[in-house]
Amino acid sequence: MSLLTRNLGQHSTTAVGLGEMPLTIEGKPDLEQAVETIHAALDAGCRHIDTAWAYYESGGEEQTGEKLVRQALESWSGPSDEVLVATKVGHFRNFTDGRPTWDVDGSPANLIRRGKQSAQALGVPSIDLLYFHRPDPKVPYADSIGAMKQLVDEGIARSVGISNASIDQIDIALEILGDDLVAVQNQYSPVYRQTEDTLSYTAEKGLAFVCWSPLGGFRKSKDETLFDPFKQVAQQRSVSYQQVVLAWELSKGRHVFVIPGAHRPATILDSLHAGELQLSTEELTMLG
């Protein structure tokens, strides 16, 4: 399979990456299937894996997502040095009223400590791309970004991204990080278009825009009827509607990347074909 590649900072990598989260949070598959899913993506040519310090089950062992990525890469027979591995710091898991939830700690000391732990868990001296996972309302944004700059200065990260960021926050990060800031990872999908302003702004600023939950996500209820036009195109094209959704997102600009999740090989192998799907002007107009 010849996959669509794009430039993400200093890396040339596949526009469709693998979002690792479903393989290590609640509802995850067993370890064998998780490794098999990552290997299937890599064997098919995927060279972009996205994980995070906080991808683990609430109450369980921390950093299992990063550790899984390391295990999968070390047991893969292909050229692992070609794979861009991105991770994130600033989030952690806990329980609220007995339910697994997410919380944030964007304090500089925590980000620096977690960044070093991420490098250790991934088994690398320097992380390819390290994101600040989510703004912490308790901490000035510039202070958090200052910690990310320190991680670059110390060689823990080669480049930095920010996630769940507004235009104002992108500007703050650019002022502090300069060329070390290469990507913004925000939620974007047919059921979540509120970040279109940042999608356009990143193009102006020469930054990659990475869509998380590009297929709508699986943790929150959503208006499934918004997928109907995509299903119509998919039926006409004899492909999955997920491929159409991802192709539509990729059509938004050459700076756009998508990181769909998967629980099994077949799912990610289908998603990887999205980069080859060229939607017509009429189809794109209908999809919006």
N, C-alpha and C positions, 0 to 999 in steps of 0.2 A: 504494500500500500504506500503510495507516494502522498505524504501529508503536506498540507499548507503550512509554510513556515513564515514567521514574521520576526522583526527585531524587537526585543524587549531589553532595553538598556544595551549593554555590551554583548548580550546573548542573542543568537539566532536560534529560535526554538519553535516548536509546533504551536499554532494558533489555538488548537484544541488541546488542552491539558487534562490531566486527571485530578479531580478534586478528591483528596484522600479521606475527608471527614467521615463518610458513611462506613468506612472500613474499620473504624475504631471507636465510634460513640455508640450509644444505645441502639440496639437493633442490628449490630454489626454481624457479619458472617464469621465463621470460624477462621482461625489463623491460616490454614491451608488455602481456603478459598480467597482470603484477602491477598495473600502473596500471589496466588495464581492470577488474580484480577490485575494486579500491578504488572506482573510479567507479561500478561497478554497485551496490555497497552504498550509496553516497551517493545515487545516483539513486533507489534504492528507499526512501530515507528514513532510513537509518542515520546517526546523529549522534554516534557514539562509536567512536573508533579508538584501539587500544592498541598501543604500540610500545615500544622500549627502546634505550638506548645500545648494548647488547650484541647487538642483532639484526643480525648480519653473519656471513659465512662465516669460519671459523677460518683465519687466515693472509691473509685478504683485506682489502679496504678497510673501515675501521671506520665504524660508524654508518650503514650503508647503509639500515637500516630507517627511521630518522628522516628521512634524505634522500629516501627513496621517498615517505613520507607527505607531505613538503613538496611534492615534484614533483606528486603526484596532486592535492593540494588547489589548487595554483597553476594547474593545467591543467584544473580542473573548473569548469564554468560556473555551478554552483549557489552557494548562500549559505554559503561556507566559514566565516564567523564563527559559524554555528550549531553547528559541529562541535566536540565536546569531544575534544581530543587529549591522551592520557595517555602519558607515557614513564617510564622507570625508569633509575636509576643505581646502580652498585655491583657489577655483573657485568662480566666481559669474557671474550673467547674466547681459547683457546690450543690447543696440541696436547699430548697425553699419550700416549706410546708410539705416536706417529704417528697418533693418532685425534683428531678435533675434540672438544674438551671445553669446560667452563665453569669459571671461577674467580671469586673474589670479592676485592674490595678496598673495605672499608667505612671506611677511614681518612677523617677529616674533610676533609683536604686534597684527597684524590682525589674525594670526593663533590661538593665545591664546584666543583672544576675540571670534572668531567664534567657537572654540572648546567648550567654556563655553556656547555659545548660542545653540550649537547642543545638549548638554546634557540637557539644559533647554527645548528645543523643544521636545526632546524624552521623557522627564519626568523621567530621570534617574540621580542618583548621580554620576555614572561613566559609560562611554561608553564602551561597550564590545570591539570594535575594531574601532579605529579612523585612517583613512588614510590621509596622505598629498596628496591632489588630483592631483596636477600637478606642476612640477618645474616652478619657476618664473625666467626668464632670468635676471631680474633686481636685484635679491637677491641671494647671495651665498648659494648654496644648504645646506651647513653645518649650516648656520644660521637658515634656515627654519626647519631643522631636530632638531636643538637645542630647538626650540619652542615646537616641538612635544614631546621631552623628558621632558620639563617642565610640559606639560599637564599630562604626566604619573606621574611625581613626585608629582604633586598637587592632584592626584587622579581623575582627570577629565576623563582620559582614562585608561582602564586596560591594553590594548596592542595597538601597533601601526603598521600600514601598510604604504607602499608608493605605489603610482600609477603613471603610465606613466614614469617608471624609467629605466635607463640604468644600465649596470653592474657596471660602476664607481660610480653611485649614490647609488646602493645597498651597495657597499663597504663603502661609506661615512656613510650611515645610520646605518650599522652594527657597525661601529667603535664608533658611538655616542650612539646608543640605546642598543647595545648588545642583550640580550635575550628579551628585550621589543619589538623588531622588529619581527613580526611573519608572515607577508604576503607582497607579491608584486602583485599588481593588474594592469595588462597590457592588452592592446587589443590583442586578438588572435582569429583567425578563419581561415577557408579555404581560405578566400580572404585577410587575413592579417596575414602573417607568419613571419614578420620581427622581431618578439620578441622571436623567438625560442632560441636565445642565452640566454635570461634571464630565459626562462622556464627551460633550462638545469641547469643554474647557481643556481637558487633557490633550486633545488633538492640537489645540492652539499652542499649548505649552511644550509639545514634543514628548509627552508622557504616554506610557501604555495605559490602557483602561482594561482591567481584568474583571469580567462579570462573574460574581459568585451567585450561586443558586440560579444559573442561567436557564434552567428548566422549571423554575418556580419554587424549588425547594420541597421538602417533604414534612417539615415540622409544623407548619401553620396552614390553616384552611385558606383556600383561595377560590376565586371565581373561575371555575374550569371552563366557562363558556368563552373566555377570552382566548382559549386555545383553538376554538372552532375554525377560524380562518386558516390557521396553520395546518389543521387536520385536513381541510379541504385541499390545500396545495399538496400535502403529502399523499393524499389519495390519487390525485392527478399524476403525481410523479412516481408513484409506487415506491415510496420510501417512508420511513417512520416520521411522525410529526415532530419528534424530538430533533431529528436531523434538520428539519425545516426551521425550527426555532433557533437552533445554533447557527445555521447559515444566515438567517436574518440578522442575528446579533453581529456576526462577523462582517456583514455588509455595511455596518454603521461606520466603518473606517478601518484603515490599515493598521491602526494602533490598537484595535480591539482584540482581546483574547477571551476565551471561555474555558471554564474549568468544571465541567459537569462531574458529578459524583457517580459512583457505581458500586453495586454490591457483588457483581459477578462479571466475568469476562465479556459475555455477549453484549451487555449494556454499553460498556465503554467502547467496544469495537464498533458498535453501531454509531455512537456519537462521533468517533474519529472521522467518519466519512463526511461529516458536515462541511469540512473545509473544501471538499471537492464539488459541493452542490452549488451551482451558480443559479441564483434566482433571477427571473426576468424583471424588467422595470415594472411591468404590470403587476406581477406578483408582489414585489416590494411595496408598490403603492397600496395594494389591497391590505397588506399586513401592517402598514403604518410605520 
